[in-house]
Each structure stands twice: as structure tokens, then as C-alpha cells.
Amino acid sequence: MQGKNQHREAVSEAIQDDWEALRSDIRTHAMDFSVESLARLSEQGELVIPAFARPMVWSQIQKSQFIESLLLDLPVPPLFFSENPETYQYSVLDGAQRLRAAISYLHGEYTLTGLTGLTSANETHFEDLPIRMQRHLRMSTMRAVIISSTSDSNLQAEVFSRLNTGGTALTTQELRNATHQGPFNSLTVDLSRLPEFRQAIGGGPTSTGNLRDVELVLRYFALSEERGHNYTISQRTFTDFLQRKNESSPSELERYRRSFVKSLEKCLVAFESEAFRRWRPETGKSDSRFSVPLYDAQMLAVHQFSSDQIFRHARKIRLGMRRLFTSEDFTSSLRVTTANSLDLRISSVVEMIESVAR
């Protein structure tokens, strides 16, 4: 009996130690912001809705009913912000839909519709409301729970994940984009918007909802630098890389930008419409579907050659790439996502280019 009691006490102490440690790792405080002040913070760049946070999905009726709640002083859920330790900007972890609804209405971007209480206010812009109601809405407050910049960044990501588990599960890249704001993250977002990149990956003019296009840019940078350093191809590798590179200087960011743009340009010249698509020798055609493993291999391979080498031998490189798809070793490597398989894919493409560009 004594042994069981001692074990129970030891377990209890361990649980309490973990609880206290985790509680100490995350610090929060609450503040009330007026709608007007939130709009001003957003305009000044001090309140950041992540560039590729999920787009506005609320209907006009949902937005209108939220505005009605503010006008009638009905309770609304709190916002959740994280504080950037470098800039002290606030990044929105939860509440982007509510913020956009309030700020865009103040800016006259839509009219109220579908109201069930203030029915007389339907079809009115903000400027059409009585002056007293305009003032009331501007001064209406929304409570924000702010996660301090001194909190552990991994726990900030955990908070964001838990806040957003009520709907569709977020991708790792969406979590990164919300919790690791910084200049390098902005660079990956900007590069993902390049028209030639969007066309090459088969995307539309804007980002995909799950940010896989942004992650492709991050993959290129992370894998090109982590290779040869006992690396693994994992989401953790990409997250750690992004966190480190957010401290890059402007000149370093420009070097990264040029590297990506040049590699993309070389791929499009060498492989044309077959870039990042598997060639099917049996049909003599390339797949229409984009291949992430092939994207990694081609982008990282051409990075090792000058533009002149690639451009002068583009046709031979394209034919050599087709021949690679007759190699069982190469095609098998496209089905495996390990560091060894990536190294094999890259070395195969590099050796092929070297053989035809002599």
C-alpha cells in the first residue's frame, strides 16, 4: 500500500510540474479595442491579418448580422492576437472574419442585408446610418486576448491550431503563416504570386486556400540549404528554417529572391510546359498534374548551372529529361519522400544536364 501511495504521489508531482511549466511558457493579457482603433491599427500595419489567412468566407448576411450585434451591444466572441517579439505588431490568430467584416463596413465596402432586428437598416452603407449610430459603431469594443511576445513560439502555434479546430483542419503552412510572420515569410508569399510560377504549378492568379503554393517556395529554399547537413524532409525542417530566415537582412532576402526567380526561369526555358510534370514514355506525353518531387529535383538541379549553360542546351536537356523517365531508379525515387530519394533525383538530373551541356 505504501508503495502505491508513493507512486501516486510521484505521478501527481510530475503532472503538476508539467502543468506549471506549460502555464509559465505562455503569457496572455486582455485588452478592449474600439472598432475604430482596430481599423486604425490595421491601416498603420500594427495589426496584421496574415497575408494568406483564409479569405473572407462570411456571406454578406453573416457580416451584416455581426455589425448588427455590435450596434445592439450583443456579446461577441473575443479576438486572439499574438505579439511579434521583434516589431511588437499584433498578428491575428483568431477573429479575422470579424475584423474584416467590421473594418470593411466602416470603409463603405458593403451594405447591410438580412437583418432581423434592425430591419430598417437593411441596404444601408455605414455613411447612410444616423450619425449617432455611426459613432456608436466606431466606439463599439471588441475584447482581444493577446499572447505576449515572451511566450514560447511553439505554444503560440498550438494555440492557433486549437482555436481553429472547429472547422476544416488547417495545414501546417497555414499555421506557419499565422505564427511566424516576418520578412522571409513575406518573401515566400510574394514569390508564390509570380504569374510564371502560378502558371507552372497549374494554379490560378491567387494562392490556393491551403497555401501549398507558398510552401513550395519555402521547400526550395529550405532543401537547397539543408541538403548535406544530415537533414530530413519534414514539416519541422521547413518551420525551423523559416523561423531562422525571418532574421535575414534585406540584402540576404534579395539574394534569396534572385535565386528562386533564376531557378524558375531556367526550369521554364529548359523543360517548357513539361516542367514539374512526369513524362510518360509509353504515351509520349507529359502528365497534366504537377509533381512536387519532380519540382524539388528540377529546381535544385538547375540551381547548380549558369543561365547560359541551361539556355544554350535547353532542347538537349529537355530530351535528356524525357530519357530519365525510362530509368526505373529515377522513377522509383519520385514515389519516395526521403532525403536519400531527393538526393538521387537531384543527382540524376544534374548528371543528365552535365552530359548534354558539355
Backbone torsions as a table, in degrees:
resi	resn	phi	psi	omega
1	MET	NA	-43.0	-179.6
2	GLN	-62.1	-39.0	179.0
3	GLY	-63.3	-39.9	178.9
4	LYS	-64.7	-40.8	179.1
5	ASN	-64.1	-40.9	179.0
6	GLN	-64.3	-41.1	178.2
7	HIS	-63.1	-43.0	-180.0
8	ARG	-62.9	-40.3	178.9
9	GLU	-65.7	-40.1	179.7
10	ALA	-63.9	-42.8	178.3
11	VAL	-63.4	-42.9	-179.9
12	SER	-61.6	-42.4	178.4
13	GLU	-64.6	-40.5	179.9
14	ALA	-63.7	-42.6	178.3
15	ILE	-62.2	-44.7	-179.0
16	GLN	-64.8	-39.8	178.2
17	ASP	-60.8	-45.1	178.7
18	ASP	-62.4	-42.7	-179.0
19	TRP	-61.4	-47.1	-178.4
20	GLU	-67.1	-37.3	179.9
21	ALA	-65.4	-44.7	-179.3
22	LEU	-67.1	-39.1	178.4
23	ARG	-63.8	-35.2	-178.6
24	SER	-75.1	-18.6	-177.5
25	ASP	-80.3	-15.6	-179.4
26	ILE	-129.4	127.5	-175.8
27	ARG	-121.9	131.6	-178.8
28	THR	-131.5	157.2	168.9
29	HIS	-148.3	159.6	-176.8
30	ALA	-111.8	143.4	176.2
31	MET	-139.4	148.1	175.1
32	ASP	-100.9	126.4	179.5
33	PHE	-116.1	138.3	171.3
34	SER	-75.1	155.9	178.1
35	VAL	-59.1	-38.9	179.5
36	GLU	-62.9	-42.2	-179.3
37	SER	-69.0	-34.8	177.0
38	LEU	-64.9	-40.8	177.7
39	ALA	-63.6	-40.2	-179.8
40	ARG	-67.2	-43.6	177.9
41	LEU	-60.1	-39.4	179.3
42	SER	-65.2	-44.6	-179.6
43	GLU	-64.5	-32.8	-178.6
44	GLN	-84.6	-1.9	179.5
45	GLY	78.2	14.3	-179.9
46	GLU	-93.6	-10.3	175.3
47	LEU	-125.2	115.0	-171.1
48	VAL	-111.0	116.4	165.9
49	ILE	-88.4	117.7	-174.6
50	PRO	-44.9	137.7	-172.4
51	ALA	-51.6	-35.2	-179.4
52	PHE	-121.1	35.5	168.4
53	ALA	-61.8	159.1	-177.6
54	ARG	-55.6	135.4	-176.0
55	PRO	-64.4	168.2	179.5
56	MET	-58.8	116.9	-180.0
57	VAL	-110.0	-8.5	177.8
58	TRP	-69.0	142.2	173.8
59	SER	-76.9	169.4	178.6
60	GLN	-63.1	-33.0	178.6
61	ILE	-67.2	-43.0	178.8
62	GLN	-61.8	-44.0	178.3
63	LYS	-62.7	-42.6	-178.6
64	SER	-64.2	-41.5	-180.0
65	GLN	-67.3	-30.4	175.0
66	PHE	-67.6	-43.5	176.5
67	ILE	-60.1	-40.5	177.9
68	GLU	-61.0	-39.5	178.7
69	SER	-61.6	-41.5	178.6
70	LEU	-66.1	-41.5	-179.0
71	LEU	-65.4	-31.4	-177.5
72	LEU	-96.9	7.2	179.2
73	ASP	59.2	34.2	175.6
74	LEU	-80.7	150.3	-179.1
75	PRO	-63.5	138.8	175.4
76	VAL	-126.4	152.0	-178.8
77	PRO	-63.5	153.2	178.7
78	PRO	-72.5	157.8	171.5
79	LEU	-89.5	157.8	174.5
80	PHE	-127.0	122.8	178.6
81	PHE	-118.5	150.8	166.7
82	SER	-112.8	147.4	-177.0
83	GLU	-99.8	125.2	179.0
84	ASN	-71.3	125.2	-175.5
85	PRO	-68.4	-19.5	-178.8
86	GLU	-92.7	-48.8	-174.0
87	THR	-101.0	-14.8	-175.5
88	TYR	62.5	19.8	170.1
89	GLN	-71.1	157.2	173.5
90	TYR	-97.4	130.6	173.9
91	SER	-108.9	133.7	-174.2
92	VAL	-79.1	115.1	175.2
93	LEU	-87.7	-35.4	-179.8
94	ASP	-153.5	135.4	178.5
95	GLY	116.4	10.5	-177.9
96	ALA	-60.5	-37.6	-179.4
97	GLN	-63.5	-43.3	-179.6
98	ARG	-66.5	-42.9	179.4
99	LEU	-61.8	-46.9	-179.4
100	ARG	-63.1	-39.1	179.9
101	ALA	-61.9	-45.0	-177.2
102	ALA	-70.2	-48.0	-175.6
103	ILE	-67.1	-43.1	-178.4
104	SER	-67.4	-29.7	176.7
105	TYR	-70.1	-40.9	176.3
106	LEU	-59.3	-32.5	-179.0
107	HIS	-85.2	5.3	175.6
108	GLY	74.6	27.6	-173.5
109	GLU	-86.8	-10.6	176.4
110	TYR	-157.7	164.3	177.0
111	THR	-104.1	154.6	177.0
112	LEU	-70.6	141.6	178.5
113	THR	-153.6	151.5	177.1
114	GLY	74.6	16.9	179.5
115	LEU	-71.7	138.5	-178.8
116	THR	-105.2	-17.5	177.9
117	GLY	-100.7	-66.1	178.2
118	LEU	-83.3	61.4	-175.4
119	THR	-60.3	-29.0	-179.2
120	SER	-69.4	-15.1	-179.5
121	ALA	-90.2	-3.1	177.5
122	ASN	-60.0	144.8	179.2
123	GLU	70.2	21.9	179.5
124	THR	-111.9	137.6	169.3
125	HIS	-78.7	170.0	178.8
126	PHE	-57.6	-43.8	-176.4
127	GLU	-69.7	-13.7	178.8
128	ASP	-85.5	-14.2	178.9
129	LEU	-69.6	153.3	173.2
130	PRO	-56.9	147.9	-176.3
131	ILE	-53.7	-40.5	-178.2
132	ARG	-64.4	-38.4	179.0
133	MET	-70.9	-36.2	175.6
134	GLN	-59.5	-46.5	-179.4
135	ARG	-64.1	-40.6	-179.9
136	HIS	-61.8	-43.1	-179.3
137	LEU	-67.5	-42.6	179.4
138	ARG	-60.3	-36.4	-176.2
139	MET	-92.6	-4.0	176.8
140	SER	-59.4	140.8	-175.2
141	THR	-106.1	149.5	173.6
142	MET	-127.9	128.6	-179.7
143	ARG	-79.8	136.8	177.0
144	ALA	-121.5	130.3	171.4
145	VAL	-93.0	119.7	-173.1
146	ILE	-107.8	123.4	175.8
147	ILE	-86.3	117.9	-173.5
148	SER	-61.6	152.6	177.9
149	SER	-64.9	-17.3	180.0
150	THR	-84.1	-3.9	179.4
151	SER	-75.1	153.9	177.7
152	ASP	-63.2	129.6	-175.3
153	SER	-64.7	-33.3	178.9
154	ASN	-66.9	-34.1	176.9
155	LEU	-71.8	-30.8	174.3
156	GLN	-61.0	-42.7	177.2
157	ALA	-62.8	-38.7	179.2
158	GLU	-64.6	-41.2	177.8
159	VAL	-61.3	-46.0	-179.5
160	PHE	-59.5	-43.7	-179.2
161	SER	-61.5	-45.1	-176.9
162	ARG	-68.9	-35.0	178.9
163	LEU	-65.6	-26.7	-173.6
164	ASN	-108.2	17.8	-179.4
165	THR	-86.5	-0.2	179.8
166	GLY	-74.4	-22.8	-179.6
167	GLY	-113.8	-144.6	178.9
168	THR	-64.6	136.5	-178.0
169	ALA	-60.6	136.9	179.7
170	LEU	-79.7	148.4	174.3
171	THR	-80.5	163.3	178.4
172	THR	-60.5	-36.9	-179.4
173	GLN	-66.8	-36.0	176.2
174	GLU	-63.7	-39.2	177.0
175	LEU	-64.7	-44.0	178.6
176	ARG	-58.7	-46.8	-174.8
177	ASN	-62.0	-32.1	-178.9
178	ALA	-83.3	-32.5	-171.0
179	THR	-108.4	-5.5	179.3
180	HIS	-128.8	52.7	176.7
181	GLN	-63.3	145.4	179.0
182	GLY	165.8	174.8	-175.4
183	PRO	-63.3	-34.8	-179.6
184	PHE	-72.5	-38.8	175.3
185	ASN	-59.9	-42.5	178.4
186	SER	-63.0	-36.2	178.5
187	LEU	-62.9	-44.8	179.7
188	THR	-62.8	-36.4	177.9
189	VAL	-65.4	-46.8	-179.0
190	ASP	-61.1	-44.3	-178.2
191	LEU	-67.1	-32.3	179.1
192	SER	-67.1	-16.0	-179.2
193	ARG	-89.5	-7.5	-178.6
194	LEU	-56.5	127.8	-177.6
195	PRO	-56.3	-40.8	-178.8
196	GLU	-67.6	-32.5	176.9
197	PHE	-70.6	-43.8	-179.0
198	ARG	-62.3	-39.2	178.1
199	GLN	-67.9	-39.3	-177.3
200	ALA	-65.5	-34.4	-178.4
201	ILE	-92.1	-1.1	178.2
202	GLY	79.7	24.4	-179.8
203	GLY	-97.1	168.6	175.9
204	GLY	-81.5	-168.7	-177.8
205	PRO	-70.6	-14.8	-179.9
206	THR	-124.2	171.4	-176.1
207	SER	-65.3	153.2	171.6
208	THR	-69.1	155.0	-177.4
209	GLY	-61.7	-28.2	-176.5
210	ASN	-99.2	6.0	175.2
211	LEU	66.8	20.7	178.3
212	ARG	-62.0	-29.4	178.5
213	ASP	-66.6	-40.1	177.0
214	VAL	-65.3	-39.0	179.4
215	GLU	-64.7	-32.3	177.5
216	LEU	-61.9	-40.2	177.9
217	VAL	-65.0	-45.5	179.3
218	LEU	-61.0	-39.6	178.5
219	ARG	-57.1	-45.4	-178.2
220	TYR	-57.3	-48.4	-178.0
221	PHE	-67.3	-47.1	-175.7
222	ALA	-64.9	-46.7	-176.8
223	LEU	-69.7	-33.5	-179.6
224	SER	-67.8	-27.5	-179.1
225	GLU	-98.4	-29.6	-175.7
226	GLU	-83.7	-19.9	-180.0
227	ARG	-58.8	137.2	-179.5
228	GLY	87.3	2.6	-179.4
229	HIS	-119.6	40.6	179.4
230	ASN	53.0	49.6	-172.6
231	TYR	-91.3	166.0	171.8
232	THR	-129.6	149.5	174.9
233	ILE	-88.1	98.2	-176.5
234	SER	-148.2	159.1	177.7
235	GLN	-62.7	-33.0	178.4
236	ARG	-64.9	-38.9	177.2
237	THR	-59.1	-45.0	-178.7
238	PHE	-67.5	-40.8	-179.7
239	THR	-64.4	-47.0	179.7
240	ASP	-62.0	-39.8	179.4
241	PHE	-62.8	-47.3	179.4
242	LEU	-59.7	-43.4	-178.7
243	GLN	-61.3	-42.1	178.8
244	ARG	-67.7	-43.7	-173.4
245	LYS	-76.2	-12.5	174.0
246	ASN	-65.1	-11.7	177.4
247	GLU	-94.3	8.5	-177.8
248	SER	-65.8	148.8	176.5
249	SER	-78.2	163.6	177.6
250	PRO	-56.1	-38.3	179.7
251	SER	-68.1	-36.1	177.1
252	GLU	-67.4	-40.5	178.4
253	LEU	-61.9	-39.8	178.7
254	GLU	-66.2	-36.5	177.6
255	ARG	-64.8	-42.3	177.8
256	TYR	-64.1	-41.1	179.6
257	ARG	-60.2	-47.6	-178.9
258	ARG	-62.5	-39.4	-179.7
259	SER	-60.0	-47.1	-178.2
260	PHE	-66.4	-46.5	-177.2
261	VAL	-62.0	-41.7	-179.1
262	LYS	-68.0	-43.1	178.7
263	SER	-63.2	-40.9	177.9
264	LEU	-62.8	-44.4	-180.0
265	GLU	-61.7	-43.0	179.7
266	LYS	-64.2	-40.0	178.0
267	CYS	-62.9	-43.3	-176.5
268	LEU	-69.3	-33.1	177.0
269	VAL	-72.7	-44.6	-176.1
270	ALA	-71.7	-45.3	-171.5
271	PHE	-105.7	-9.6	179.1
272	GLU	50.3	-132.2	-176.2
273	SER	-70.7	-10.2	179.1
274	GLU	-87.9	-1.3	179.8
275	ALA	-58.5	130.1	175.2
276	PHE	66.0	18.6	177.4
277	ARG	-123.0	139.4	178.6
278	ARG	-72.0	134.1	175.1
279	TRP	-87.4	135.9	-180.0
280	ARG	-109.3	98.8	-178.2
281	PRO	-56.9	-32.4	-176.2
282	GLU	-68.6	-24.6	179.5
283	THR	-111.5	-15.3	-176.9
284	GLY	71.0	25.8	-179.8
285	LYS	-136.9	160.6	175.6
286	SER	-98.7	153.4	176.7
287	ASP	-63.7	151.2	172.5
288	SER	-82.5	-20.1	-175.9
289	ARG	-81.5	136.6	178.1
290	PHE	-69.4	139.0	179.9
291	SER	-116.6	116.0	178.7
292	VAL	-63.2	-46.9	179.1
293	PRO	-58.8	-37.6	179.7
294	LEU	-72.7	-35.7	174.8
295	TYR	-57.8	-48.5	178.5
296	ASP	-56.7	-48.8	-174.7
297	ALA	-64.6	-47.2	-176.3
298	GLN	-70.3	-43.7	-179.6
299	MET	-63.3	-42.4	-177.5
300	LEU	-77.1	-27.1	178.5
301	ALA	-72.7	-49.9	-176.8
302	VAL	-67.0	-21.6	178.2
303	HIS	-58.3	-25.4	-176.0
304	GLN	-86.4	-0.8	-177.9
305	PHE	-121.4	153.4	177.8
306	SER	-73.7	159.5	177.8
307	SER	-62.0	-37.5	-179.6
308	ASP	-62.3	-43.4	178.8
309	GLN	-60.6	-43.9	-178.2
310	ILE	-68.9	-46.0	-174.4
311	PHE	-67.3	-39.2	-177.2
312	ARG	-69.7	-26.9	-175.6
313	HIS	-117.8	25.4	-173.2
314	ALA	-56.7	-46.1	-177.1
315	ARG	-64.7	-43.2	178.7
316	LYS	-64.3	-37.6	178.8
317	ILE	-65.4	-40.9	180.0
318	ARG	-63.9	-42.9	178.0
319	LEU	-67.5	-36.9	177.4
320	GLY	-65.4	-35.7	177.6
321	MET	-64.1	-40.3	178.8
322	ARG	-62.6	-40.1	-179.5
323	ARG	-65.2	-31.1	178.7
324	LEU	-58.8	-29.7	-177.5
325	PHE	-76.4	-0.1	171.0
326	THR	-92.2	-4.5	179.2
327	SER	-89.1	122.7	179.2
328	GLU	-64.6	-37.7	179.5
329	ASP	-61.4	-43.6	-178.2
330	PHE	-68.0	-48.8	-178.3
331	THR	-64.9	-33.8	177.0
332	SER	-65.7	-35.5	-179.2
333	SER	-65.9	-22.1	179.3
334	LEU	-75.0	-13.5	-178.0
335	ARG	-97.5	0.9	-176.5
336	VAL	-124.3	135.5	-178.6
337	THR	-110.9	69.0	176.0
338	THR	-125.0	165.8	178.3
339	ALA	-61.6	-40.1	-179.7
340	ASN	-64.4	-42.4	-179.9
341	SER	-67.2	-37.0	176.7
342	LEU	-64.0	-45.0	179.1
343	ASP	-59.3	-40.6	179.3
344	LEU	-64.1	-43.3	-179.8
345	ARG	-62.3	-46.6	-178.1
346	ILE	-64.7	-47.0	-178.0
347	SER	-63.2	-33.7	177.9
348	SER	-64.3	-44.7	-179.9
349	VAL	-69.3	-40.5	179.0
350	VAL	-61.5	-47.3	-179.6
351	GLU	-63.5	-36.9	177.9
352	MET	-64.2	-45.5	-179.9
353	ILE	-63.6	-41.8	178.9
354	GLU	-61.1	-38.7	-176.7
355	SER	-69.5	-30.9	-178.0
356	VAL	-97.8	-13.5	-176.4
357	ALA	-101.7	14.8	179.1
358	ARG	-66.8	NA	NA
